[in-house]
Amino acid sequence: MNAPRRFGLPSAASALSALAGASGLALSLAGAGKWPTAGGVALAYAGFCGAILALHRRRRQGGAAFASTADDATLIAYASQTGFAEQLAMQTAQALQHAGLPVRVASFAELDPSALTRCRQALFVASTTGEGDAPDSAAGFTRKLAAASGDGLRRLRYGILALGDSSYANFCAYGHALAAALQRAQAQPLFDLVEVDNGDTGALRHWQNHLSALAGGAEIADWEAPRYGRWRLVERRLMNPGSAGAPAFHLALEPESPAALDWQAGDIAEIGPRLPPEQVAQLLRDLSLDGAAAVRCDGEAMLLADALATRMPLPAPHAQAMRGLSPQALIDALPPLPHREYSIASLPADGRLELLVRQTRHDDGRLGVSSGWLTEYAPLGTSIALRVRTNRAFHAPADDRPLLLIGTGTGMAGLRALLKARAAAGHGRNWLLFGERSAAHDAFYREELAGWQADGTLQRLDRTWSRDGAPLRYVQDAVRAAAPQIREWVAAGAAIYVCGSLQGMAAGVNEALAQALGAQTLAALAENGRYRRDVY
């Protein structure tokens, strides 16, 4: 099997995450006013058992619990050989449903390609079996999709979670074949295919990060918590003073152990955020608890205040319902804050891990949990929970082929690391197209880019400024204007790397490249690894 096997009941963590969504089982009980106070352990256990049974009931019903008929419902389709893809499809549906999105779940055996013409957004969870084959249940759908022609899926936006085992020669082959067939029908990828090697939890967290982005930044609890290392925040510098956009900060972190300086350009930093100190203090006041009380959290002994800072915040009514819980029971009841992902902007040779993080602010004025922690609340010298996740799909080419880099905003982080890698390797034919608001305030890493131009690392630099009144306002406009030269670079073997916002930029650049190169050529580039995207 070129797909991981998963048998038996799901783990407690996966069942709670899958069925209670971002708030966990604890919030489900809170909504009913049934917090596990003294004598409530049996109630919590009963709820957990109910969650287990509900998950299996949904699996037997083929996803009937996720069968929205809304026109904007996201289709979640699975091709499963052992049941693992089906389980992940159900967890995906639950996460989006709890975030307020209508969803519909279906097996590939129930799908016909013609049905996709009426679909606006779809997520596919696809296993590979044997030596690169489709699961048995997907064979009919695959034949029909391969036989389809034209641009019938032009309006479809899709994402693919490909399951496989890298010990086989054709790793995740069916997922890649599915992506190629969808692109030939001119469906548009929401983000690059996510490969899962034998159930790799890091790849699954990356998928969950995409789900959060699709749900407008909704909190989606990790299905399995990352094992963070400890890093120290040593620099924080505002990069766009006076900008019309939200503040963006250059951050630098150093690890406790030099051995942690191990990643490649294109890899991702997973951050374990913390709540603002005042929010923790308010919760402690509401619950009449002492923040200095000793508890165990995530296997470590710590103070209650420190433990609470790592847990999901609760609406005021639910917080009041928790009055009377002991400090340890409180921590045991609350799910951890989900991680956040950021493109790494530096190389290990720099001796530190660097990020470019823009503040996110909610409608009520609150800062986003992770961006607020990194850019405002965490004092310099603070220990930051961080884990590096390999992102092979965005690693720099090993050879000296030409490289076309396209991005906007904080997408400069990932592109900067790629340029650093190219400079270190002596590979000089690089072209950067970058978009931001204003040349006066938003020219991230201006001096560094000028240095790369001077030494030949950066052969061409095209920047567009949406607020400066120039004819080419957005980076996709620059792509269209440079279409003849882009065709020349691609004909010379260039690879195209895109980094930045999923909303607006990614689709706009994809459309501009399809116009410049032809949809079939762009699909072939993606299939051959010459068109790669790190979008969020």
N, C-alpha and C positions, 0 to 999 in steps of 0.2 A: 504493500500500500504506500502510495506517495501522499499520505495524509495521516495525521495523528489519530490514534484510537482513544476514545474516551468512553468508559463504561460506568455503570452504577449511578448512584445519586450524586448530584452536584455537591460541591463543598458548601459549608455554611456561608462563607463569604460570597460565593457566586450566586447562591440562591437568594440571599438577602439583597444583593445588588440588583439582580435580575428582576426581582418581584416587587421590591419596595422603591426602586429607582434611586435618585440621588439622595433621598433622605433616609434610606435604610428602613428595616423593620421597625426601628424605634419610633420613627415619625408616623408610621401606620398606626401603631398603638396609641401614640399621642393624639392623633386625630380623633380617636374614639374616647379620649380621656382615660386611657388605661395604662399609665406608665407603671413599670415594674417596681413599685415601692415595696415595702415589707410584705412578704407573702406573694409578690407578683412574679417570682421566678417561674412558677408553673405557667402563668399566662404567657410570658415571653417564649417559653419552650413550646407551648401549644401554637403560638403564632408562627414560630419557625417551622414546625411540622406542617402547618397549613400551607406555608410558602412552598415547601418541598412538594406537597401533593398538587398544589396549583400549577407549578411548573410542569410536572409530568402530565397533568390533565390537559394543559395547553398543547403540549407536544403531541398527545394522542389526538387532539382535535385538529391538528394541522394548522395551528395558528388562528383558529376561529376567533380568539379573543382580540386579534389584531386584524380586523377585516373592515376598515373604514371604507365607505363608498364616496367620501369627499373627493372632489375633483383635484384638490391639491395634496391628496394623500401620497406619502412616500411609499413606493413599492419596495419591499424587502424580500428578495428571492434567494433561495438556497439550493445548492446542488450538493447533496450529502451522500457519502458512501457508508460512513460508520455512525452518523448521528451528530458528530461534533459541529458540522456546519449548520445543522438545524438548530442546535442549542445556541450557537452564537447569533444566529438570525433572530431567535426569540429574545435574547438579551439586548440585541440592537433595537428591536421593536419596542421593548419595554423602556429602554433609556429614552428614546425619542418621544414615546407616548407620555412619559412622565414630564418631559420638557414641554409638552403642549402641542406636539405635532401629530396630525392624524397619520396612521400607518396602515399598510395592508401587507400581510405576509403570505407567501405562496412558494411551494416547491417548484423547481424547474419543470417537473412532470406536469404541473398544472398550467404552465405558461405556453403561450403562442407568440411568436415575434410580432404578429399583427396587433396584439394587445399592448405592446410597448409604444405603438404610435400614439396612443391616447394618454401616455404617461409622461409627466413632466420631470419626475425625479425618481431614481431607483438606486438601491444599494444591493449588490450581489455578493453573496458569501459562497465561494466556489471551491470545493475540494478537487484535488487531482488524485487519480487512482492509477494503479499499475505503473507503466512507464510513460506517463504523461497523458493518460486518457481522461475523458469526462466520466463522472459517476454514471452508473447505469440509468438513474432517474433523469439525467440531463441529456441523454443521447438524442431523443427526438427533438427537443428544443434546439440543440446544437446544430443538427442537420438543417433544420428550417432556417435558422439564423444565417448559417453559412450560404444557403441558397438565395437569401434575400439580396436585393440589389438596389441601387439608387440611394436616395437620401431620406428614406422614410422615417428615420429616427432623429432628424435634425433638432427637434425640440426637446429631446431627452437629455437630461444631465444625470450622470451616473458615477458611482464609486464601486470599487471591487476590493473585497477582502479575499485574498487567495491563500488557501491552506495547502501545505505540502511538506515534504521532507527532503532536505538538501542532500541526504545520502543517496538519493536517486539522481540520475543524470538529468532528467527533465523536470527540474524543480519548479513547482507551481505552474506547470505547462498549461493546464486547462484554464487557469485564471488569465494567463497571458493571451491564450487563443481567444477567450471570450472578449477581452479588451480589444484585440485586433478586429474581431468581427463587428463589435459595436462601433468602433471608429470608422470602419469601412462604410457603415450605414450612416455616418456623420453624426452619431451621438457624441456629446461633449463630456469629457471627464471632469468631474468636480475636483479631483485631486489624483495624484499618481496612485497606481495600484499598490496596495499594502500586502506584502508577502509575510506569511506566518510560517516559520520553520518549526515544525513539530510542536505546535502549541506555544511558541515563544510569547511570554507575557509582555515583553517590551513592545512587540508589534501590535498586540491587542490593545495596549494602552494608547498607542499611536492612533489606532482606529477610533478609540473612544474620544480622543482629542478632536478628530475630524467630526464625530457626532456632535460634540459640544459646539463646534463652529457652525455646523448646519442648523443647530437649534438656537443660534443667536447668542452663544456664549453661556448657555445654561450649565449649571453645575451637574455633572454626571459622575457619580461615584466610580472610582476605579474598581474594576472587577477583581483585580488582585493588586495590592499596594506595592509600589516599587520599594526596593531596598536602597535607601539613600546613603550617600557618603556625606561627610561634613566638609564644607568649604567656608572660607572666611571672606566676607565682602571687604575689599580693600580699596575700591575706587568707585565713585559715582559722579558722573559729570553730565550736566544738561547739554544736549547737543543742538537744540533749536530754540534758543532764547528769542522771544518776540514773535514766534511763529503763530500763524492763525490756527494751526493744528494743536493737538494735545501734546504736552511735553514728552520728549523722547530722551532717554538717558543711556549713555555708555557706562556699562558696569564691568568691573573686573573682580574675579574671585580666585583665591588661591587655595589649593587642597591641603588638608592635614597631612596627607602622605604624597610625596612626589610621584609615587607609582600611579596615582590617579591621573596624571598628565598623559593620557593615552586615548587619542581619538583621531579621526580624519576630518578634513574639510567636508562639510555636508552633514555631519552628525548633529544630534539634538541634545540639548540640556533639558532634563526633566526636573522641575523645581517643586519641592514640597513647601507650599506657602504657609503663612501664619496669619491669624486674625490680628487686627490692630489692638494695641494694648488697652485702649479705652473701651473697645467692644468687649474684651475679656473681663475688664474690671466691672462693667455694667452688668454682665451676666452673673458674676460672682455676687454683686450687690442684690440682684433680683432674687437669687437663690439663697441668700444669707449664708454663703460658704466662704471659707478661708482659703485664699489662693496659695497659702504656704503649706496646705495639707499635702501629705505624701501619697502618691498614687503610682500605679504601674500603667504605662501607656506604650503600646507597640513593643512590649517586651522589655522596656527600660523603666527604672525608677526615676521619678521626677516630681516637681511640684505641680499641684493642681492647676495653677495659672498657666504654666508652660504647656501642660497637656491640653487644656481647653483651647489654647491658641492654635492647635493642630486639628481641631474638630470642626465639623460643619456647623455654621451658625443656625440658630433656630428663630422663627418668628416669635414675637413676644407672648402670644397666647400659649404656645407650646412650652416656652421657657417657664412660664408660671406653673404649668402642669407638672413640671419636674421638681417642684419644691418638695423637700423631704427626702430626696435621694441622697445617699452617702456620696462622698467624693468619688470613690472607686466605681460605684454603680453608675454615676453620671458619665464617667469616661467610657465605661463598658457599653453604655447605651448609645453614645454618639458615634456616627461614622466619621472616618477621617476626611479632611479636605482632599478633593481630587488634585492630582498634579497638574501643572501647566508646562507646556513645551515651548522652548525658544531655540531658534537657530544659533549655533555657536559661531561667533565672529572671529575667532583666533585659532592658532595652531598650538600644539603642545610645546613647540620650540619657543613660543612666546613666554613660557613659564607661568601662564595663568589663563584662565578661561574667561573670555570676554563676550558680553551680550549687548544687544541694542534693543531696549525695551521701551515701548510707548505706554504711557498711563492710559488705562481704561477707566471711564467714569460712568456710573449708572445714571439713570434719569433722575434719581433722588439726590444726586451729588456725591454718593459714596464712590470711593475708588474701588476698582476691581481688586479681588483678594490678593492675587499674585503680583500684579503690577504695582499695587499699593505697597505691599510688603517690600518688594525689591527697590522701589524708587523713592519711598518716603518714610516708611515706618521702621525699617531695619537700620539701626545705626551702623556706621562703618566699624568694622571689626567683628560684627555679629556673625555667628555661625549659621550658615545657610544649608538646608537639606537639598542635595543635588545629586543627580545620577545622570551619567552620559549614556545615551542610547544610540547604537549604531544605526545609521540611515544609509544603507548601501545604495539605495536608489538615487542618492544625490551626491555620491562620491565623485571627485574629479576624474576625468579620463586619465588612464595611466600613460598614454602616449602624448605626443606633442600636436595632436590635431587642433585646428582652430576651435576656439570656444566663444560662443555668443551668449552673453549673460544679460538677462532682462529682469527688472524688478522695480518695485516702488517701496517707499517708506522704510519700515524696519526690515523689509526683505533684503536691504543692503547688508545685513549681518551675514547671512549665508553666502551672498555673492562675494563679500570681502574675504571670507575664509577661503573660498575657491581661488580668488586672485592671489592671496598669500601663497597657496599651495603651488599655483602656476609659476609665481615668481621664484619660489624656492627650487623648483624643478628646472628653471631656465626655459620654460615654455612661454613664448612671447606673443603669439598671435591671438590676442583676446580683445573682445569688443563688448563694451558695457552700454546698455540703454537703460536709463534710470529716470524715474518720475517722482516728483514731490511737489510741494506747494509753491515755495518761493526760493529763488536763488540766494537771496540775502539772508534767509533764516534757516533753510532746510537742506543745505548742501552737506550732507553727512560725509565725514572723512574727506573733506575737500583737499587738504594738503597731501594726504596719503595717495589719493587718486592722481594728483598732479605729479607726485614723485614717480608713480608707475608709468605715467605717460612719458616722463622724461627719460626713464631708463629702458623703455621699450616693452615693458610688460603689458601695458595697455595700449594697443595699437589704435583704438578708436573709442571715443567717449561721446555719447549723445545723451544730453539731459533735457528733460522737459519740465516746465513749471506751470502748474494749473492756475495759479493766482497772478502770474506776471503778464498775462495778456498776449502771449506769443501765439502764433497760428497753431503750432503743435502743442496742445494743452496736456495731453496724457501720453503715457508711454506707448500705448497701442497705436496712437497717431504717429509716433516716431517710427514704429515698426512698419506701418503702412508706407510712410514716406521713404523709408530705406529699403523697400521690397526688392529692387533690382540687386543691390549690394548683398542683401541677405541671401538671395538665390545663389549669388556667386560664392559666398562663404559655404553654403550647404553643399554646392557642387564640388567644392574643394575638400569636403569631408568634415565640415564643422559640426559640432554638437551644440544643442541649444539647452540652456539651463534657465529656469524661471523661478523666482523666489519673491513672495509677497502675499498680498491679501487674496483670499479666496473669493471675497465679494467684490465684483466689479473688475478688478485687474486681471485675475486669472482667465476669466471667460473672454474679456476684451482682447487680451494678448493672444489667446488661442485662436480666436476668430481672425485677428489680423494676420497671424502666421498662416492660417489655412488659406486666406485670400492671397497671400504672397507666394506660397509654395504649392498650393493645391491640397485639398483635404486628404487625398490618398497618399500623397508624399509625406504629409505631416504624420499620418497614421503609421506609415512605414518607419519613419524616424523614431516614433515612440516605441514601436515593436522592436526595433534594433538597438534601443538604449541611447539614441542620439537626441531625444527630446525628453527632458526630465524636469519635474516640477516639485518644489517644496512650498506648498501654499497652505494658508491657515486662515 
